[in-house]
Amino acid sequence: MPEPALKIDFTSIKLDTGPDLKGRIRQTHTEEIIIGLCGPIGTDIHFVAQEFAEAIEEKYQYKATIIKLSNFIKKLGDVKESDFKSKFDYINKLR
């Protein structure tokens, strides 16, 4: 079992803080914004995502793309709702 994070000695980790670091970070800047939303099962997070996407497109002229992580989980995990007796069991399998 791994050690809890509080017991790890972070003083031994070498951080890159040289003058070149700021330049390298600036080279990675793009016009893209990535915003992640998450909520408990039963939350209408899809509605919130859609409303947020519409607002950011209308007010700031960004093109919003909604990517649902659950679609990737379903595809990669080869999980089909029809394989379960209840929706509860199906959702639990996706967790």
Number of C-alpha atoms within 10 A of each C-alpha: 3 4 7 7 8 7 7 9 8 9 7 7 7 7 7 8 8 8 8 9 10 10 10 10 9 9 8 7 8 7 5 9 8 6 8 10 9 10 9 7 9 6 10 10 14 14 10 12 20 13 12 15 16 16 14 13 13 11 8 9 10 15 12 17 10 13 10 12 10 11 10 11 13 14 10 9 11 9 15 12 15 9 9 13 9 10 11 10 12 16 13 9 14 14 7
